[in-house]
């Protein structure tokens, strides 16, 4: 009897909303991870005195810089890790086009 009292359309809408929120959380996680990975590669390359990862050809250097370097805001920040966390903070979710609760 309880199942019959549930509006199926409401249940489908709830499921759709939960799936959208899960996708938004995954997107935010991927953006944070990408920023951290690019920062790590950048710092590691600087410490080793390299401009590109080992094994990369010099003609591919510009492509590596374009996709692997952290944004200029992060590179020039006084505390780059704090900048990464601030950029990916929950309060900044609305600025990046996310709508909903929390990060999503």
NORDA-V50377 format. One line per field, one symbol per residue. ss: DSSP state (~ for helix, > for strand, _ for the rest). phi: phi as a letter, one per 20 degrees, with the letter a starting at -180 (. if undefined). psi: psi as a letter, one per 30 degrees, with the letter a starting at -180 (. if undefined). A space follows every 50 residues. Layout:
ss: ???
phi: ???
psi: ???
//
This chain:
ss: _~~~~__~~~~~~~~~~~~~~~~~~~~~~~~~~~~~~~~~~~~~~~~___ _______~~~~~~~~~~~___~~~~____~~~~~~~~__~~~________ ____
phi: .fffeefffffffffffffffffffffffffffffffffffffffffemd ebggneeffegfffffedffgggffeffcgfffffffdfgfefffenecp emfe
psi: eeeffkkeeeeeeeeeeeeeeeeeeeeeeeeeeeeeeeeeeeeeeeefgl fllkfklffgeeeeeeffklleeeeflejeeeeeeeeglefgeefggkka kbe.
//
